[in-house]
Amino acid sequence: MGVAIGAGHRSVARHSALSLAAAAIVALSAGSVTALERQPLEPRMRIIENFRPAPQDGDRLDFRGGLVLRGERDLDGLSGMIADGNEVLMVSDFGHWVGGRLQIEDGRLTGFTDVWRAPMRLEDGSIAAGKEDGDAESLALRGDEIVVTFERPGRALSYRKADGDWAPDDTTPTLLSNLRQDFGPQHNLPEAAFFDPDGNVVIINEEPTYRDGARVVRLPSKLFAVALQDPWRVTGADLGPAGDLFIVERRYEGGTDVGMRVRRIGTETMARSVWDGPVLIEGDFSDEIDNMEAITAVDDDGEIAITIVSDNNANIVQRGLILRFVVSDPLPQPNPMRRP
């Protein structure tokens, strides 16, 4: 879900079906496997050297560089992300994929290279034509399967990766879940998704709708909750390399009164009906944040690297950010959820 900061929502020109169809689909071979034709993007970037004006003693994440993305409207609305090492795949509120490679030098984020855009195909075989039918919010990855949740209308689709490729193929995705049934028609705000160690898709709602927390659905049917503290709301989640869950949350109370924080939920807590865990970092508009909506956690030479991306809502007063951190505390925990 997008949040407008400062001047509020700016009207966004809807991508027309004709303009997206211009990105033609090409076959990898004479067979049935097809790949998305990628449109190269060349965003301008500004490197962020410091996350805060001054360090804070309570931070459990060490800042390792950031980027402000500029000059490409196709990078508007980034709301979900998955990663394989430094390769990242994102989705936009406006119905397209964005991929690229994070450039890391001396452990710090210094660039975003090989950036591309491609249209998203929907479950009826059509190409998403904008926010109305392509409001993608989160991504989850397991092997060759990529699950995407959409806020409007609420649903989860399952895509397949192309052979030997990081990007999804161009076959029609399958409908995994009608989230109006799982969350209820009045609470149709799926914001985060991940695969648990047993291979189940787990989807987290943004709003407090279940046991005083954000409703969590482990498909096909089991319900959990993430404990919430007003006015914080879940916007992204990813399972870390040690099995712990990392959650990014947003606080928005009008104007520039916006906040971001990251929580870590241990594996022993995830065996309970209500999930909670310590805050690793918290920031406000005096720090280098915006409307932070996506998070990944990967192993980086023995460290857990956290990458967080913002959704600028195609709003001129907001920024598209990529921030990188490394977990310094607490230490990873064993994963009792994983089957031997």
N, C-alpha and C positions, 0 to 999 in steps of 0.2 A: 504494500500500500504506500503510495507516495505522500509525502508531506511537503507542502509549500512553505518556504521560509522567507520572511521579510515581505516582499511585494505580493506574495501569494501565487496561485497558479497562473501561468501564462498560457493562453490558448495555443494548442499544438496542432499544426497541420497534420491531418491524418494521412498516413501512407496509403496511397491508392493501390488497388489491386493491380492496375496496369504497370505502375512503377516497380512493384515487387516482382511482377511476372517478367520484367525485363532482365532480372537475374535468372537466366535460363538454367534449367537443370540438365546436367550432362552425365552420361553413363561412364563408369569406370571401365567397363568391358561390354562385350555383347550379351553378357548375362543379365541377371535381374538386379544386381547390386548397383546402386547409384549413389553418387556423392553430390552434396550441395556445391553449386558453383559459388566460389567465394569472391566477394568484392574487396580488393585491398583497400585499407584505410591508412592514412598518414596523419595521425593526430599530432598536434603540437603539445609539448609537455613542459611543465615546470617542476623541478625537483624540490621536494620539501625536506629540509635538513633537520628541523626540530619539530616534534609533535606539540610541545608546550613551550611557553615563555620560560619556564623554569621547571626542573624535575620535581616530582612529588614522592615522598617516602613510601606511600601506600601502593605504588604501582608494582604489579607483578608481571607486567609485560615490558620488555625493553624495546624501544622504538628503533627500527632498522630502515628508515627511509620511507618516502612517500612521493606520490606524483599527483599533480593537477592536470587533468586531461582537457585539452582545448582544441577548437578548430574543426571538430567532426560532429555534426548533429546526429550521425548514426551511432554515437556513443551515449546518447541521451537515455535516461531511464534504466540504467543497469541495476538489476534487482536480485539476481541469483548467480551463483558461481560454483564451479567445481574445479579441481586442480589435479594434475599428475606431475609432480615435481614442480618445475617452473612453467609448465604449459597450463593455461587456464582457458576455460570455456564459460561464457556468461550468457544470460538472456536479458532481453530488454522488455520494458513495459509495452513497447510498441510492436512486439511480435517478430523479433529476429534474434539470431545467434550472433555473438561476438566472440572471437577467439584471438589468441596471441600468446606471446612468451614474455614472462617477467624477466627483465635483465637484472642480474644480481652481480655486484662487484664488491669484493671484500666484505661480503655478508650483508650489503645494503642494497635496497631497491633503487636503481638508477634509470630504468627505462622500461618501456612496453613496446616490444618489437613484433614484426610479422603479424600485424593486426589485420583482421578481416571481419567481414560481415556477411551473413547469408540469411535468406528468408526462412521462416518456420512453417512447416506443413502441419495442418491440423488433422483431427481424427476423421474428418469427412473427405480428406484428400485435398482440400483447398489450401491456399497460401494465406497466412494471417495478414489482414489488411490494416492493422493498426491496433490501438488500445482496446477497441470494443470487443474483439474476439482473440486478441493476442497479448493480453495483460499478464505475461509470465512473471512469476514472483520468486520461484526457487528451483534449484537443481539438486539431484542426488545421483550418485554414480555407483554402479556395481558391475564389475566386469565390462561387458559390452552393452549394458543397459543404462540408459539415461532417463530418469524420471523428471518431468517438469510439472509444477503446479501452476495453475492459472487462477487469478482472482475473479475475473469476469469472463464467462460464467465460471463458477467454482468447479474445477475438475483437475484430475491428474492424468497425464498422458505418458506413455512409455515409448521411448525412441530406441533405435539400435544404432550403435556406432558402425561406420563404414569399415570394410575390411582393411586392416592395417592403417587406420586413420584415427585421429583423435576426435574429429568432428562426427556428428551423427550422419547417418545416410539419409537418403531422400525418400525412403519408403513411408507410407502412411502410418503414423503412430497408432497404438491401440489405447483405448480408453481404460485406464486402470481403476479409476474411482470417480464417481459423481460426488463431490465433496459437500454438496447440499444435503445429501443423505447422511454422510458421516458426521458433519458438523452441525447440521440443521440449517434451514433456509435463512434464519436471521443472523447467523454467525458464519458467513461465507467469506472468511478472510485468511486463507492459507498463506502463511508467510515463510515457512522454513520446512525443509525436508532433508532426510538423510536415510541411509540404509543402516540398520543395526547389525551387529556381528552375526546374527542368524539369517540375514538376508531379507528381513522384513522392511518394507517402506514405512518410515515414521514421518508424519506430517504434523506440524505445530501451527495452531491458529494464533492470530495476533491478539485477539481480545480475551479478557477473562470470562470464560463461559462454563467452566467445569471445576467444581470444588475450589472455588476462589482462585483459580489459576487459568492459564492459557490451556485450552483443550489440546490434547495430544492424541492422535489416532495412529495406532500401529495396525496397518492393514493386515487382515481384512476387517477386524472389528474391535480390537481391544482398546480401551480408553485409559489414558493417563492424564496428568496435568503438570505443567511447569509453574512453580510458584511465582507469582508476580508481586511487585511492589509498585503501587501507583506513584507516578504516572508512566512507569516503564512498560514497554510492549516488545515482545519478541519479533525480530525482523529477519534473522538468519541463524543457521545452525550447521555444524559439521562435526562428525565423529573424528577425533584425533587418532594418531597412530598408536597410542597406548590404550585406546578404547574409551577414553573420557569424552564427554560432549562439550563443545565450545559453542556458546550462544552469544550473539550480538543483540543488544536491545537499544531501543530508541525512546527518548523522552522529548515530547514536543508540547509546549504550552503557549504557543503564539509568538509571532514576530521572530526574533532571533533567539528566543528561549528554547534552545534545542540541546539535547544531550545524547551521549553514546556511552554504553558500557559493555564490557565483555565478562561473562560468567563461565565458570568451568564446573560441570556437573560430573562427579565421580561415578564410576561404574557401579559401586555398591548402592548409590542413591537411585540409579536408573532401574534398579530392581524393585523399587517402591512405587506406590500409586501417585505420589506427588514428588516431583524432582526439584531440587534446589542445590545451590553451590556457591562458593565464594566469588566475589567480584574481583577480577584481575586488574581492571583499569576502568576509570570513568573520566569522561571529558565533557566539556561544554563548548560554547561557541567561541570562547577565548582561545581554545585549542584548535588544531588543524582537523576539524571534523565538519561534516555536513549531515545529510540524511542517510546515515550508514545502514545498508540493507543486506549485505551479503558477506559471508565469512567462510574461509577455508583453513584447515589445519593440516599441515604435512610435515613429514620428517625431513629435516634439512641437516644432513651430516650429524645426526645424533641430537639435534635440537628440534623443538616443535615450532615451526614458523607459522604465524597467523597472518593471513591477508584479509583485509576488510575493504569493501568497495561501497561507494555511495551512489544513490539514485538522485540525479539532479532534477528530475521531473520536467526536463526540457524548459527549465525556468532560468531566466537570464541572471537572477540573483543567487542561484545555487551553483555548486561546483561538482563535477565528477572527480572523485578522489580514489586513489588506490593507496592504502596504508599497509605497511609491513611491520610486524612485531615478532619477537621471540619470547617464548614463555620462560620466565626465570624462577617462578614459584607459583604453586607448589610443584613438587616432583611428580612425574607420571606415576600412575598406579597400575597394578596388574589388572587384567580384565576377566573377572569371574563370569561374565556373561558369555564369553567365547567357549564353545563346546570343544572338548579335547579331540 
